[in-house]
């Protein structure tokens, strides 16, 4: 029996990171890029061949792959997804956020259901050893009671990055949603009638907002709040409290535990061997996708509901 075909779509930094994982997993795969220069850069970085011309040209000349990992830039995610859906590909891992438009994602979600295609949004932080250990501990302690998170960004670095204006203007979806997805994965999405979001400020590359505050109750009855300021010093973090401990992910790759009647937190030792040579969380996420282990993966349906929350937090229309 032939091995299932795996197509890696894209040639940028994320595609390079995926190629390292696929090689380590000893999976046969092929890469489809678009421009000659970007394909050449990928080959230089990975010593792997690339099929140039873009996914539409490839699909017009070949049978669809069994699995597709889409790691193109944010503005081109939905076009690649639609092409793969219509081609007959049945298993798709799409880089976050999947789409910047809830209307577009809703149409693609409906199309994927009608065609019987599994589409997953790639949020690799769900697969961090720190998060896996946190979920294990919290589940044994009766689940979280309250949570706080911060998705502050380093604006002075972001504005100099080589991203499209669209990606930057929707940066909360393009990048900060890593933290939002992880927080709500741990506690459940907010209940619509029990969630308030506030924002103010602006940045040249993100004119709609730069400071964010909010609070609410999640679908699992967890009280939560957040405060993030993209114009002040800060970093990503998540804190969860149970009846027994307060756990903190700061940075997200490290886990700290605070006991009752204590002012200090102790770092919990983790097995990070799988993440030493790869982008953190990417190895286990890719393995879960290829093995149809969907417990931690973000479905397109969940992402559609989450996007509406993220847009409320950011103030996007």
ChimeraX attribute file (.defattr): number of C-alpha atoms within 10 A of each C-alpha:
attribute: neighborCount
match mode: 1-to-1
recipient: residues
	/A:1	3
	/A:2	4
	/A:3	8
	/A:4	13
	/A:5	15
	/A:6	21
	/A:7	21
	/A:8	25
	/A:9	24
	/A:10	28
	/A:11	30
	/A:12	17
	/A:13	14
	/A:14	16
	/A:15	22
	/A:16	21
	/A:17	18
	/A:18	22
	/A:19	21
	/A:20	17
	/A:21	22
	/A:22	18
	/A:23	11
	/A:24	12
	/A:25	12
	/A:26	9
	/A:27	15
	/A:28	12
	/A:29	16
	/A:30	17
	/A:31	24
	/A:32	23
	/A:33	24
	/A:34	19
	/A:35	14
	/A:36	13
	/A:37	12
	/A:38	16
	/A:39	23
	/A:40	18
	/A:41	15
	/A:42	23
	/A:43	16
	/A:44	11
	/A:45	13
	/A:46	13
	/A:47	10
	/A:48	14
	/A:49	14
	/A:50	22
	/A:51	17
	/A:52	20
	/A:53	14
	/A:54	15
	/A:55	23
	/A:56	15
	/A:57	13
	/A:58	15
	/A:59	16
	/A:60	11
	/A:61	8
	/A:62	9
	/A:63	12
	/A:64	21
	/A:65	21
	/A:66	16
	/A:67	21
	/A:68	26
	/A:69	25
	/A:70	30
	/A:71	25
	/A:72	22
	/A:73	18
	/A:74	22
	/A:75	16
	/A:76	13
	/A:77	20
	/A:78	21
	/A:79	14
	/A:80	19
	/A:81	25
	/A:82	15
	/A:83	16
	/A:84	23
	/A:85	22
	/A:86	15
	/A:87	16
	/A:88	16
	/A:89	21
	/A:90	19
	/A:91	23
	/A:92	26
	/A:93	27
	/A:94	26
	/A:95	22
	/A:96	25
	/A:97	27
	/A:98	29
	/A:99	26
	/A:100	22
	/A:101	16
	/A:102	18
	/A:103	11
	/A:104	14
	/A:105	21
	/A:106	17
	/A:107	11
	/A:108	23
	/A:109	21
	/A:110	14
	/A:111	15
	/A:112	22
	/A:113	13
	/A:114	9
	/A:115	14
	/A:116	14
	/A:117	18
	/A:118	20
	/A:119	25
	/A:120	23
	/A:121	22
	/A:122	26
	/A:123	23
	/A:124	22
	/A:125	21
	/A:126	27
	/A:127	22
	/A:128	24
	/A:129	24
	/A:130	25
	/A:131	20
	/A:132	14
	/A:133	17
	/A:134	20
	/A:135	17
	/A:136	12
	/A:137	15
	/A:138	21
	/A:139	12
	/A:140	9
	/A:141	14
	/A:142	11
	/A:143	19
	/A:144	24
	/A:145	17
	/A:146	19
	/A:147	25
	/A:148	17
	/A:149	23
	/A:150	23
	/A:151	23
	/A:152	23
	/A:153	22
	/A:154	16
	/A:155	17
	/A:156	10
	/A:157	8
	/A:158	13
	/A:159	14
	/A:160	9
	/A:161	9
	/A:162	9
	/A:163	12
	/A:164	11
	/A:165	12
	/A:166	14
	/A:167	19
	/A:168	21
	/A:169	18
	/A:170	20
	/A:171	18
	/A:172	26
	/A:173	24
	/A:174	21
	/A:175	17
	/A:176	18
	/A:177	19
	/A:178	20
	/A:179	22
	/A:180	24
	/A:181	24
	/A:182	21
	/A:183	22
	/A:184	18
	/A:185	17
	/A:186	21
	/A:187	22
	/A:188	17
	/A:189	23
	/A:190	22
	/A:191	14
	/A:192	12
	/A:193	8
	/A:194	12
	/A:195	19
	/A:196	15
	/A:197	18
	/A:198	15
	/A:199	19
	/A:200	14
	/A:201	14
	/A:202	14
	/A:203	15
	/A:204	10
	/A:205	18
	/A:206	21
	/A:207	13
	/A:208	18
	/A:209	21
	/A:210	22
	/A:211	20
	/A:212	21
	/A:213	17
	/A:214	15
	/A:215	18
	/A:216	20
	/A:217	22
	/A:218	20
	/A:219	15
	/A:220	16
	/A:221	16
	/A:222	20
	/A:223	19
	/A:224	22
	/A:225	17
	/A:226	19
	/A:227	16
	/A:228	21
	/A:229	22
	/A:230	21
	/A:231	16
	/A:232	13
	/A:233	11
	/A:234	14
	/A:235	16
	/A:236	19
	/A:237	20
	/A:238	22
	/A:239	20
	/A:240	24
	/A:241	20
	/A:242	18
	/A:243	13
	/A:244	13
	/A:245	18
	/A:246	20
	/A:247	25
	/A:248	25
	/A:249	20
	/A:250	16
	/A:251	13
	/A:252	20
	/A:253	17
	/A:254	18
	/A:255	23
	/A:256	20
	/A:257	18
	/A:258	17
	/A:259	13
	/A:260	10
	/A:261	6
	/A:262	7
	/A:263	7
	/A:264	11
	/A:265	15
	/A:266	12
	/A:267	14
	/A:268	13
	/A:269	12
	/A:270	14
	/A:271	10
	/A:272	15
	/A:273	9
	/A:274	16
	/A:275	17
	/A:276	9
	/A:277	13
	/A:278	15
	/A:279	17
	/A:280	20
	/A:281	21
	/A:282	24
	/A:283	23
	/A:284	19
	/A:285	24
	/A:286	22
	/A:287	14
	/A:288	16
	/A:289	23
	/A:290	20
	/A:291	9
	/A:292	12
	/A:293	12
	/A:294	14
	/A:295	9
	/A:296	16
	/A:297	23
	/A:298	22
	/A:299	18
	/A:300	25
	/A:301	18
	/A:302	15
	/A:303	23
	/A:304	21
	/A:305	13
	/A:306	22
	/A:307	21
	/A:308	14
	/A:309	19
	/A:310	19
	/A:311	18
	/A:312	16
	/A:313	22
	/A:314	23
	/A:315	16
	/A:316	16
	/A:317	9
